[in-house]
Amino acid sequence: MSVRLEDGSLVVSDTERHNWHLLRLHHSAFLFRTIRLKCLLKFRPDATANFYIHHYGSIDVAEISADGSIVNDGICRSIAVEKSSEGLLEVEATFLSCHSTLSIGCSKNRHPFYAGTGREQFVLVSVLVETFDAYPELSRTPAEERITLVDVGGQGGLQLKWMLRADQITPVVFEPIPSEAAVLRQTLGRIPGAQVIEKALAHTTGVQKLHITADTSCSSLREPNFDVLQQYSVAPIFVVVGTQDVECVRYDDLFRRHAAPSPDVMKIDVQGLEYEVLLGFGHLLENCLAIELETHVVPIYKGQKLLGDIIDMLGLFGFSLRHIKQIPHFDGDAVEFDALFTKRRDRAIAFSESATRKFATITEVLEIDPYF
């Protein structure tokens, strides 16, 4: 997309590339809020594209043609278009935002990813973004029907696929680094029942040493194993630049103290400590429906358990490995994987009605073929 200024307004052109044609706004104030977007624009006489409001990923907010017709009302809660005698279009769209990015641009009749013309499409006179509390809308799903998502290693926030289900989940996020936890609370606190717990999970309770690495996403309670890592170009990001004592706790201890709920689904990314974290859930694994975790088949951290160990342990609780995807960080070698587990078919048959509904949503979000 290309733009230029004309009398204080923004002239928007699509590009000849087969691509998105968008201008992006990014701010945490948009996340888990109701957005009212007001745009004033005027199409060029030879415009070939429509005005487009985009949420994130493949989610449309709205698409408006040059004559003011609503081509697509996407996820809008309400949308209005008024056309003046001078040809100006005033567009007002209200929707629930589950991402910190908001985009406007061009689309070609419900196809925002297209090869454009390179010509000017419209003049954007003004844009006004208003945000409102979305708590009532995010509370539509009753508490007992919401999916309890336990995210262990929550640095950076929830995965996009779960953010887009904010009205259906109760997230419980673990982040032991205080500064990171504070950032998470600013946005996750807008979701009903959400918790950010400033502890690390393990199989024992007590203080342990967190090895802080050059890339903080590789930090771990286990020390990096440079006997293995030295073979790979990613080794420098695993260099330990400091340590920090963190309070560790078993999840089932928190549950017994009524400080955390029983999980329906987990996402675990703890850099080599996955097995121990799972042990800390104890009997709660019996009622958990699905687990997504990052794991390894080569010990890049000292003393870590590997994928085979995790498969064996989770099998005791009725889980089956449903999908595995290589993470290409290790110069072509198969070292690191995302693994998805769900309860086996024989367990799923015996689910309650509520668990069956939750399981259907979880498998849809995780893009796993349903059993039934």
Secondary structure, 3 states (H helix, E strand, C coil): CEEEEECCEEEEECCCCEECCEEEEECHHHCCEEEEEEEEEEECCCCCCEEEEECCCCCEEEEECCCCCEEECCCEEEEEEEECCCCCEEEEEEEEECCCEEEEEEECCCCCCEECCCCEEEEEEEEEEEEEECHHHHCCCCHHHCEEEEEECCCCCCCHHHHCCCCCEEEEEECCCHHHHHHHHHHHCCCCCCEEECCEECCCCEEEEEEEECCHHHCECCCECHHHHCCCCCHHHHCEEEEEEEEEECHHHHHHCCCCCCCCEEEECCCCCHHHHHHCCHHHHHCCCEEEEEEECCCCECCCCCHHHHHHHHHCCCEEEEEEEEECCCCCCCCEEEEEEEECHHHHCCCCHHHHHHHHHHHHHCCCCCCC
